[in-house]
Structures are given as C-alpha cells and as structure tokens.
Amino acid sequence: MMKIVVLEGFTLNPGDLNWEDLYTLGDVTIYNRTPDDQIVTRASGAQAILSNKTRLTRSVLEQLPDLKYIGVLATGYDSIDVKAAREKGITVTHVPTYGTRSVAQMTFAHILNLVHRLADHNHSVQSGNWSKAPDYCYWEHPLTELDGQILGILGLGRIGKAVAEIGHHFGMNIIYHDTQPPSSVPPSWQAVSINTLFKSSDILTLHCPLTPETHEIVDIHHLKRMKKTAFLINTSRGGLIKSRDLAEALKGGVIQGAGLDVLDQEPPTADHPLIGIPNCFITPHIAWATRAARERLLKTAIENLKAYMHGKAIHVVTP
C-alpha cells in the first residue's frame, strides 16, 4: 500500500471539505502544517507527498529515498526544486486551472473597492458621518466609472483572459503584454509593449508567473511611468512587486492606489513596508480560497495521484 503524506492540509481543507477519496488510495497521514525542520521526519518512507508552500529543496529530496511523487496543491510550484526531483526520478504534478474564476473575481473585488472605496465609505457611515451630513449623500474619495477606462493586463493566460472578459463587460478597453501571446483573442484587445502597458493603463493588473525575468518587474522605474490616477492590482505573486518601491509610489502620489492579495513575504512582518498605507488595500492571499475552487483543487489533486498510480501521469510539471 502506498504511503501518502499531506504536509500542509489546513489551508486547502480547514474542515469544510472531505479527504475521503484520498484515503482510498493508500496509507494516508495528514498534517495541518509542517515546519521546515520536520519535513524529512514526517515524509520519511512516503512514496507520495501532497504539499503547497512547504519547501521541498534538493537537500530535502536527497533525504527521502522512497519518494516517487510530489503533488503540488496549487498551480504555482516554485516551492519545489523541480530539477532535483526530475533528476531523482520523482514525478511532480500541479493543479493548473482550479481557481481561474475565483482569482478573476477577487481581482475585480479589489478594483471595485478602489474605484468606490467601499470599505472607507462604510467606515465613515458606521462612524456617524452620514448621520451628521448636511446633504443626503457625500463621498470622501473620488468615484471612478469603469466604462471607457483602460484595463492593462500583464500576462494573458487563463486568469488574465478571465479578468479581461470581465473588464470588457464593464465597458473597459483591454490592453495586455505577454511574452507568449495567446493564439486567439478578441480583435478589440490590444497587445502592447511593457512600457506602453505601464504608461497607458488606468488599472494595471498582474497575472504572470514569477520568474527571474518578472521578479520585481513592478519597480519605481515602471511605477513612475504610470498615470497618477492609476491603480495597481496584484492577485498573482508577491515577488512581482518591489515592495519598498510601491510603498514609496503610494505615499508620494506616483499612483493613486493598490489592491494586493499577495506579498513578497507571507505572512508579512508587522513592519512590512506596504502595511499601514491608507491607499493600499491588502487581503491575506485568499483569491484562490473560495469553497468551490478548493473543492476543484482537492478533486484534481486526487485525480492527479490516481493517474500517476495507473501509470498515466497528468498535469506533470517540467523543469
């Protein structure tokens, strides 16, 4: 019987999903979280590991001679040394499509919050300001209509396309930059250079993978190309943004605001440069975490493992 170890099960399933189908595949042990110094001990003897953010480095993999399969409980797999795994004959799979609509939805949750400042206006009302107002309405921040605005998308993969479709239905004009342009897009969506993307976007949203080329691509030089009225959204990877540069841009009025679901350090330190800035709205990496998306993630992760056990591995990651 295959020994299967889930190194971090809590974020995927804090108790509202069912592991039952996984238990049918072998001898399963599930840990809510696994600190780095316990990875080898807990995974010892396992033929299969399911994990997300736990760092499976070359050094760790070399201490797990029985390991044959790693199932990443996410789309991104930068926590795994995929090259070392391949050299050791370990199959690595991921779940590529489970959260597309949920992440696109969160992207627009941030956009709509920024253009209407919903949280701020609710706080104002709850603080009694409406009760004291001389008029039947008031607003404490500029209100922006999305119709006619330019939505810039860095990375037009599945999520980028889903975001563009939503933006199109709001009447926004879509521009995008992608080093691997999609084969088919609506004729009204315009491919532009990276500099034009930053310069022209009223709202710029990031949907590209984190690679050496995209690491901290949003730095002060690119931020200074943006409109002072522009908003920046990131529901992709925190490392795409140079945090101190964005903090400087937000405090200095270089751009109007930002909505972030990811940071370069997670969880962040209390003194992280982007925490405490009034025009920077941060959610704790939850764009992926709707129940529907987590159900799809768990189901696909189990299907991936089943396919591997039957000698027909799917969703295999290549180094």
Wavefront OBJ file of the C-alpha trace (Angstrom):
o trace
v 0.000 0.000 0.000
v 1.335 3.421 -0.974
v 2.291 5.683 1.910
v 0.894 9.170 1.261
v 1.724 12.185 3.397
v -0.057 15.546 3.199
v 2.431 18.030 4.648
v 0.069 21.014 4.861
v -3.600 20.286 4.650
v -5.198 23.088 6.644
v -5.259 25.912 4.084
v -6.845 23.609 1.494
v -9.204 21.962 3.937
v -9.721 23.699 7.279
v -12.573 21.295 7.951
v -15.238 22.063 5.359
v -14.073 19.556 2.713
v -13.707 15.759 2.756
v -10.463 13.782 2.436
v -12.397 10.517 1.956
v -11.374 9.881 -1.668
v -7.709 10.336 -0.800
v -7.903 7.712 1.947
v -8.959 5.123 -0.652
v -5.572 5.430 -2.397
v -3.258 4.274 0.374
v -1.977 4.757 3.895
v -2.631 8.477 4.377
v -1.281 10.812 7.051
v -2.426 14.444 7.028
v -0.661 17.280 8.839
v -2.198 20.736 9.084
v 1.214 22.401 8.778
v 4.812 21.193 8.613
v 7.730 23.361 9.726
v 10.948 23.038 7.729
v 12.756 21.121 10.447
v 10.092 18.378 10.450
v 9.676 17.814 6.700
v 12.128 14.924 6.445
v 10.878 13.207 9.601
v 7.233 13.391 8.578
v 7.830 12.449 4.924
v 10.259 9.617 5.696
v 9.182 6.405 3.963
v 6.469 8.120 1.927
v 6.156 7.290 -1.758
v 3.865 10.279 -2.334
v 3.735 13.764 -0.835
v 0.992 16.346 -1.261
v 2.124 19.864 -0.437
v 1.814 23.527 -1.369
v 4.195 26.059 0.170
v 6.415 23.626 2.106
v 9.941 23.968 0.703
v 10.994 20.712 -0.931
v 14.601 21.579 -1.755
v 17.315 19.402 -3.263
v 18.699 18.799 0.224
v 15.301 17.641 1.490
v 14.663 15.399 -1.519
v 18.047 13.725 -1.125
v 16.950 12.607 2.337
v 13.762 10.956 1.026
v 14.937 7.921 -0.986
v 11.468 6.325 -1.104
v 9.760 9.373 -2.583
v 8.407 8.901 -6.108
v 5.649 11.502 -6.411
v 5.002 15.102 -5.337
v 1.521 16.513 -5.858
v 1.509 20.289 -5.577
v -1.760 21.534 -4.097
v -1.658 24.688 -6.212
v -0.926 25.967 -9.685
v 2.433 27.518 -8.824
v 5.259 25.139 -7.913
v 8.155 27.438 -7.062
v 8.398 25.799 -3.611
v 9.651 22.600 -5.276
v 13.140 22.038 -6.720
v 11.654 20.533 -9.859
v 15.053 19.955 -11.486
v 16.316 17.974 -8.491
v 13.075 15.997 -8.404
v 13.370 15.080 -12.070
v 16.990 14.004 -11.616
v 15.853 11.682 -8.810
v 13.021 10.230 -10.891
v 10.310 11.946 -8.837
v 7.168 12.915 -10.739
v 5.846 16.374 -9.861
v 2.293 17.402 -10.746
v 0.265 20.535 -10.114
v -3.323 21.745 -10.498
v -3.393 24.274 -13.332
v -6.969 25.502 -13.649
v -8.932 25.185 -10.414
v -9.048 28.859 -9.364
v -9.381 30.846 -12.574
v -12.812 32.347 -11.906
v -12.221 32.820 -8.191
v -8.994 34.755 -8.756
v -10.587 36.841 -11.504
v -13.459 37.593 -9.121
v -11.053 38.727 -6.388
v -9.221 40.894 -8.915
v -12.426 42.790 -9.548
v -13.291 42.869 -5.866
v -10.089 44.874 -5.408
v -10.774 47.001 -8.471
v -14.299 47.858 -7.349
v -13.119 48.638 -3.844
v -10.506 51.039 -5.208
v -12.808 52.894 -7.587
v -15.575 53.244 -4.970
v -13.591 52.940 -1.710
v -16.366 50.796 -0.277
v -14.548 49.896 2.924
v -13.714 53.533 3.670
v -17.219 54.803 2.986
v -18.732 52.067 5.132
v -16.379 53.016 7.963
v -17.372 56.649 7.521
v -21.054 55.805 7.782
v -20.547 53.500 10.759
v -18.565 56.280 12.456
v -21.610 58.569 12.263
v -20.531 60.886 9.452
v -23.650 60.292 7.346
v -25.903 60.988 10.315
v -24.169 64.350 10.708
v -24.077 65.213 6.995
v -25.993 68.315 5.768
v -26.832 66.567 2.466
v -28.476 63.279 1.574
v -25.160 61.947 0.185
v -21.430 62.641 0.301
v -18.201 60.983 -0.765
v -14.793 61.162 0.798
v -12.779 59.879 -2.191
v -13.102 60.299 -5.966
v -15.527 57.814 -7.524
v -14.485 56.289 -10.853
v -16.672 54.763 -13.543
v -15.008 51.774 -15.211
v -16.701 52.238 -18.577
v -14.110 53.628 -21.000
v -11.180 53.066 -18.655
v -8.075 51.242 -19.895
v -7.511 47.885 -18.203
v -3.917 46.755 -18.605
v -3.103 43.080 -18.064
v 0.404 41.762 -17.564
v 0.131 38.100 -18.525
v -2.774 36.916 -20.661
v -3.033 33.309 -19.518
v -6.230 31.699 -18.242
v -6.707 34.149 -15.368
v -5.626 37.164 -17.375
v -8.159 36.286 -20.054
v -10.920 35.818 -17.470
v -10.132 39.238 -15.998
v -10.126 40.796 -19.471
v -13.542 39.287 -20.207
v -14.989 40.793 -17.023
v -13.385 44.146 -17.806
v -14.819 44.039 -21.317
v -18.313 43.584 -19.885
v -17.748 46.665 -17.732
v -17.028 48.587 -20.940
v -13.273 48.809 -20.344
v -10.696 48.956 -23.111
v -8.295 46.000 -22.844
v -4.553 46.187 -23.431
v -2.097 43.476 -22.491
v 1.515 42.384 -22.568
v 2.622 38.770 -22.684
v 5.939 37.300 -23.818
v 3.975 34.323 -25.161
v 0.928 35.944 -26.758
v -2.213 33.765 -26.851
v -3.207 32.374 -30.219
v -6.680 33.871 -30.216
v -8.027 37.000 -28.546
v -10.876 39.368 -29.428
v -9.766 41.919 -32.011
v -10.521 44.806 -29.642
v -7.884 43.613 -27.141
v -4.596 45.280 -27.969
v -1.134 43.798 -27.431
v 1.357 46.474 -26.327
v 4.934 46.800 -25.121
v 5.696 46.583 -21.418
v 6.429 50.315 -21.280
v 3.154 51.168 -23.011
v 1.305 48.878 -20.618
v 2.552 50.802 -17.584
v 2.156 54.190 -19.264
v -1.368 53.725 -20.646
v -3.243 51.655 -18.061
v -5.825 53.271 -15.811
v -5.866 49.985 -13.908
v -2.941 47.583 -14.233
v -3.425 44.028 -13.014
v -0.712 41.358 -12.767
v -1.335 37.782 -13.917
v 2.068 36.476 -14.948
v 4.197 33.764 -13.312
v 7.098 34.655 -11.048
v 10.312 34.029 -12.994
v 13.786 35.577 -12.917
v 12.582 37.904 -15.681
v 9.427 39.032 -13.864
v 10.859 39.205 -10.336
v 10.200 42.757 -9.038
v 9.184 43.873 -12.520
v 7.000 46.477 -10.818
v 9.743 48.777 -9.553
v 9.984 52.536 -9.142
v 11.077 52.995 -12.762
v 7.967 51.320 -14.120
v 5.724 52.868 -11.458
v 6.851 56.361 -12.477
v 5.633 55.622 -15.998
v 2.089 55.135 -14.701
v -0.644 57.748 -14.510
v -1.008 59.481 -11.158
v -4.651 58.382 -11.197
v -3.796 54.731 -11.907
v -4.443 51.710 -9.702
v -2.260 48.602 -9.418
v -3.729 45.155 -8.674
v -1.797 42.001 -7.803
v -3.525 38.656 -7.248
v -0.657 36.678 -8.786
v 2.700 36.506 -6.977
v 4.031 38.944 -4.398
v 7.542 38.824 -5.817
v 6.393 40.609 -8.973
v 6.448 43.858 -6.988
v 9.378 45.582 -5.317
v 7.553 46.385 -2.097
v 9.587 49.370 -0.950
v 9.253 50.983 -4.373
v 5.483 50.545 -4.363
v 5.276 51.933 -0.826
v 7.235 54.990 -1.959
v 4.970 55.405 -5.006
v 1.787 55.180 -2.944
v 2.972 57.595 -0.264
v 4.322 60.034 -2.837
v 1.262 60.136 -5.090
v 3.025 58.459 -8.005
v -0.087 56.274 -8.403
v -3.492 56.568 -6.754
v -3.772 53.215 -5.027
v -3.139 49.487 -4.976
v -5.102 46.319 -4.225
v -2.969 43.316 -3.282
v -3.834 39.737 -2.392
v -0.192 38.619 -2.285
v 3.038 39.970 -0.818
v 6.699 39.138 -1.276
v 6.745 37.743 2.268
v 3.841 35.631 3.528
v 2.883 36.036 6.251
v 4.429 39.532 6.312
v 6.306 41.012 9.219
v 4.430 43.658 11.201
v 6.751 46.322 9.763
v 6.344 45.253 6.122
v 6.647 48.435 4.004
v 3.175 48.086 2.470
v 1.237 47.612 5.708
v -0.377 50.716 7.120
v -0.553 52.743 3.898
v -4.104 54.147 3.608
v -4.365 53.758 -0.178
v -3.004 50.195 -0.184
v -5.641 47.517 0.399
v -4.289 44.059 1.254
v -6.095 40.735 1.594
v -4.307 37.642 3.009
v -3.739 35.551 -0.157
v -7.344 34.386 -0.382
v -8.180 34.890 -4.067
v -7.863 31.130 -4.614
v -9.749 30.088 -1.500
v -13.452 30.065 -2.364
v -15.009 26.753 -1.364
v -15.799 25.922 -4.995
v -12.183 26.469 -6.021
v -10.829 24.432 -3.113
v -13.199 21.579 -3.965
v -11.896 21.575 -7.538
v -8.312 21.732 -6.258
v -8.734 18.746 -3.951
v -10.578 16.728 -6.580
v -7.913 17.382 -9.223
v -5.041 16.678 -6.835
v -6.568 13.271 -6.092
v -7.158 12.627 -9.801
v -3.515 13.521 -10.461
v -2.342 10.961 -7.917
v -4.720 8.294 -9.247
v -3.460 8.848 -12.799
v 0.148 8.523 -11.637
v -0.641 5.278 -9.794
v -2.113 3.898 -13.020
v 0.998 4.828 -14.989
v -0.674 7.694 -16.864
v 0.532 10.807 -15.039
v -1.249 14.060 -15.915
v -0.518 17.725 -15.200
v 3.172 16.916 -14.897
v 5.479 19.852 -14.204
v 8.568 20.149 -16.370
v 11.767 21.809 -15.070
l 1 2 3 4 5 6 7 8 9 10 11 12 13 14 15 16 17 18 19 20 21 22 23 24 25 26 27 28 29 30 31 32 33 34 35 36 37 38 39 40 41 42 43 44 45 46 47 48 49 50 51 52 53 54 55 56 57 58 59 60 61 62 63 64 65 66 67 68 69 70 71 72 73 74 75 76 77 78 79 80 81 82 83 84 85 86 87 88 89 90 91 92 93 94 95 96 97 98 99 100 101 102 103 104 105 106 107 108 109 110 111 112 113 114 115 116 117 118 119 120 121 122 123 124 125 126 127 128 129 130 131 132 133 134 135 136 137 138 139 140 141 142 143 144 145 146 147 148 149 150 151 152 153 154 155 156 157 158 159 160 161 162 163 164 165 166 167 168 169 170 171 172 173 174 175 176 177 178 179 180 181 182 183 184 185 186 187 188 189 190 191 192 193 194 195 196 197 198 199 200 201 202 203 204 205 206 207 208 209 210 211 212 213 214 215 216 217 218 219 220 221 222 223 224 225 226 227 228 229 230 231 232 233 234 235 236 237 238 239 240 241 242 243 244 245 246 247 248 249 250 251 252 253 254 255 256 257 258 259 260 261 262 263 264 265 266 267 268 269 270 271 272 273 274 275 276 277 278 279 280 281 282 283 284 285 286 287 288 289 290 291 292 293 294 295 296 297 298 299 300 301 302 303 304 305 306 307 308 309 310 311 312 313 314 315 316 317 318 319
